[in-house]
Amino acid sequence: MSAARAGVPVIETRGLGKVYSPGTEAEVVALRGVDLRIAHGDFVAIMGPSGSGKSTLMNLIGCLDTPSSGAYFCDGVDVSTLDPEALAGLRRDKIGFVFQGFHLLPRMSALENVAMPLGYARVPPAERVERAQQALESVGLGARASHRPNELSGGQQQRVAIARALINRPPVLLADEPTGALDSRTGEEILALFKRLRDDGHTVVLITHDADVAAHADRTFVMRDGELHEEPGPGMGETGPETARP
């Protein structure tokens, strides 16, 4: 039985903490006992100002850093039990990353940029092309497959980056300030795309400092001084819905 059918959260943290330079004068407590549960198909925003801990939490969720305390389960897997090779495989297969900067290779076409992660997964070339074309069509860019990044608008480049993030069919799409480099209208189009991806069963975690951007998500959490608080939404009580608690 899959984790989704078994009701296992795709992201779960229990008492997650992160301390930099512990025991020194430079010690910084970045995260304090963060409990978070995100189900398959959720669209969640995590917001907060610079220095609040949201980037640290994003790096832990994305398996780009390790916690000082607590536990993190990604799609039911305790990441602390994984060796470096298995951890790299989990990042590749479970998490798709979208950043403010598009990070597209300028000499590659949109199709080649999207297909690139499949090479690391040793997918045969013909299948790479087919899957990359399907991914571009899913974000509305099927007709732009042969275009290089400098022939695409900012919004189109971000769509290519989203298609690349989806190419390994990960259960989690982790988006760090994905509209930060876009004008407001194009940003709205990208947020609408995230909603469509959620409706198709993807889990979207949006990291932002912008309350207007966060308002597009179904649930919003705020980082304050390393602590995570869920913002009450429609139909929620002071403590939030039952799914927000570990």
C-alpha positions in Angstrom: 0.0 0.0 0.0 1.4 3.4 -0.9 2.0 6.1 1.7 -0.8 8.2 0.2 -3.4 5.4 0.5 -2.2 4.5 4.0 -2.8 8.1 5.2 0.9 8.7 5.9 1.8 12.4 5.7 4.1 13.2 2.8 6.0 15.6 5.2 6.1 15.2 9.0 8.5 16.8 11.4 8.5 16.0 15.1 10.2 18.5 17.5 12.6 19.6 14.7 15.4 21.8 15.9 18.5 23.3 14.3 21.3 25.1 16.1 24.3 26.5 14.2 27.7 26.7 15.9 26.4 25.2 19.2 28.3 25.9 22.3 30.2 28.9 20.8 29.7 32.7 21.0 28.4 32.5 17.5 25.6 30.0 18.4 22.3 30.6 16.6 19.1 28.7 17.3 17.4 28.7 13.9 14.6 26.2 14.7 12.8 25.4 17.9 10.8 22.2 18.2 8.9 22.5 14.9 6.0 20.1 14.5 4.5 20.0 11.0 2.3 17.6 9.1 1.5 18.0 5.4 -0.7 15.5 3.6 -0.6 14.4 0.0 -2.3 16.9 -2.2 -2.0 19.9 0.3 -1.0 23.3 -0.9 0.8 24.9 2.0 2.6 28.2 2.4 5.4 28.8 5.0 6.1 32.5 5.4 8.2 34.8 7.6 10.7 37.6 7.4 14.4 37.1 6.8 16.0 35.4 9.8 12.8 33.8 11.0 14.0 30.3 10.2 11.9 29.6 7.2 14.9 29.0 4.9 16.4 26.6 7.5 13.1 24.7 7.6 13.0 24.6 3.8 16.5 23.2 3.7 15.6 20.5 6.2 12.4 19.6 4.3 14.4 19.4 1.1 17.0 17.2 2.7 19.7 19.8 2.0 20.6 20.0 5.7 20.3 17.8 8.8 18.5 18.8 12.0 20.2 19.1 15.4 17.3 17.5 17.1 13.9 16.0 16.4 12.9 13.8 13.4 11.8 14.3 9.8 9.8 11.8 7.8 9.6 12.3 4.1 6.8 10.2 2.5 7.0 7.9 5.5 10.8 7.6 5.5 12.9 8.6 8.5 15.6 10.6 6.7 18.0 10.1 9.6 18.3 6.4 8.7 19.6 7.0 5.2 23.2 6.9 4.1 24.3 9.7 1.7 23.5 7.7 -1.5 20.0 6.8 -0.3 19.5 10.4 0.8 20.4 11.7 -2.6 18.0 9.2 -4.2 15.2 10.4 -1.9 15.9 14.0 -2.9 15.8 13.1 -6.5 12.6 10.9 -6.3 10.6 12.6 -3.6 11.2 16.3 -3.9 11.0 18.7 -6.9 12.7 22.1 -6.3 11.6 25.4 -7.8 13.6 28.6 -7.0 13.3 32.3 -7.5 16.1 32.1 -10.0 15.2 29.7 -12.8 18.6 27.9 -13.0 18.1 26.9 -16.6 21.1 26.1 -18.7 21.3 28.7 -21.4 22.6 26.6 -24.2 20.0 23.9 -23.8 16.5 24.0 -25.1 13.5 23.9 -22.8 13.0 20.2 -23.6 16.7 19.5 -22.8 16.6 21.4 -19.5 13.5 19.5 -18.4 14.9 16.1 -19.4 18.3 16.7 -17.7 17.3 15.1 -14.3 16.3 11.9 -16.1 19.9 11.4 -17.2 20.9 11.1 -13.5 18.1 8.6 -13.0 19.5 6.6 -16.0 16.2 6.8 -18.0 16.7 5.8 -21.6 17.0 8.8 -24.0 13.8 8.1 -26.0 11.8 8.0 -22.7 13.5 11.2 -21.5 12.3 13.1 -24.6 8.8 11.7 -24.3 8.5 12.5 -20.6 10.0 15.9 -20.9 7.6 16.8 -23.7 4.7 15.7 -21.5 6.0 17.7 -18.6 6.2 20.8 -20.8 2.6 20.3 -22.0 1.4 20.0 -18.4 2.6 23.5 -17.8 1.3 24.9 -21.1 4.6 25.0 -22.9 4.4 22.1 -25.3 4.9 24.3 -28.3 8.0 25.9 -26.8 10.1 22.8 -26.4 12.8 23.8 -28.8 13.2 27.3 -27.5 16.3 28.3 -25.4 15.8 30.2 -22.1 16.7 33.6 -23.7 13.9 33.1 -26.2 11.3 32.7 -23.3 9.7 35.2 -21.0 10.4 35.1 -17.3 7.1 33.4 -16.6 7.8 30.8 -19.3 11.2 30.1 -17.9 9.7 29.5 -14.5 7.2 27.1 -16.1 10.1 25.2 -17.6 11.7 25.1 -14.2 8.5 23.7 -12.7 8.3 21.1 -15.5 11.9 20.1 -14.7 11.0 19.8 -11.0 8.1 17.5 -11.9 10.0 15.3 -14.3 10.7 12.5 -11.7 7.1 12.6 -10.6 8.0 13.5 -7.0 5.2 13.7 -4.4 6.5 17.1 -3.1 7.0 20.3 -5.0 9.1 22.7 -2.8 9.0 26.2 -4.2 11.2 28.9 -2.7 10.0 32.5 -3.6 9.0 31.2 -7.0 7.3 34.5 -8.0 10.0 36.8 -6.6 11.6 37.5 -10.0 8.2 37.9 -11.8 5.8 40.8 -12.3 2.5 40.6 -10.5 0.4 39.3 -13.4 2.9 36.6 -14.3 3.2 35.7 -10.6 -0.5 35.2 -10.4 -0.3 32.8 -13.4 2.4 30.7 -11.7 0.3 30.5 -8.5 -2.7 29.4 -10.6 -0.5 26.7 -12.0 0.4 25.5 -8.5 -3.3 25.3 -7.8 -3.8 23.1 -10.9 -0.9 20.9 -9.8 -2.5 20.5 -6.4 -5.8 19.6 -8.0 -3.8 16.9 -10.0 -2.6 15.4 -6.7 0.7 17.1 -6.2 1.8 18.4 -2.8 3.0 22.0 -3.0 5.0 23.7 -0.3 5.5 27.4 -1.0 8.2 29.4 0.9 7.5 33.1 0.8 7.8 36.4 2.7 4.8 37.8 0.9 1.4 37.5 2.6 -0.4 38.1 -0.7 1.4 35.1 -2.3 0.8 33.0 0.8 -2.9 33.7 0.6 -3.2 31.5 -2.5 -2.4 28.4 -0.4 -4.9 26.3 1.4 -3.0 26.5 4.7 -0.5 29.1 5.9 2.2 28.7 8.5 4.3 31.6 9.9 7.9 31.3 11.2 8.7 33.6 14.2 12.0 33.3 15.9 12.5 29.7 14.9 9.0 28.6 15.9 6.2 27.6 13.5 2.7 28.8 14.0 -0.3 27.9 11.8 -2.4 30.9 10.8 -6.2 30.2 11.4 -8.1 30.0 8.1 -11.8 29.6 7.3 -13.4 27.0 9.5 -10.3 26.7 11.7 -10.1 27.1 15.4 -7.3 28.7 17.4 -5.1 25.6 17.1 -5.8 24.8 13.4 -7.2 21.7 11.9 -6.5 18.2 13.3 -4.1 17.4 10.4 -1.8 20.2 11.6 -1.0 18.4 14.7 1.5 15.5 15.0 
